[in-house]
Amino acid sequence: VQLQASGGGTVQPGDSLRLSCVASSHTFRSYAVGWFRQAPGKERMFVAVVGVNDESVYNSDSVKGRFTISRDNAKRSAYLQMNSLQPEDAAVYYCAAAPRPITGPNWWQWSSEYRIWGQGTQVTVSS
């Protein structure tokens, strides 16, 4: 499976963006898909993950109910709807996939647990 992320752009504070992550294979349906972000000079940080049964987990500290992750297996896609964007949300956003359920000791928050990564899409939030 290969992933292609898209949907980034430059927006103003308070605006919304929807990121997409499209997979090359329908085996995508067997993978959990996570979104991470990395700002300049900072470590890659977990944002959210969606499991094979559409269950989801968020980094509540950073997204605080503003972001929604979802997936559409028929379209081999996962999405990150981002509302009320703030300057601190600016980063390169990456989608990643792992062939395991989102159960257990929070493995999904660690980037090293994901085998497959998309190329990243830039989100800039500026007034």
Disulfide bonds with the S-S distance in Angstrom:
Cys21-Cys95 2.16
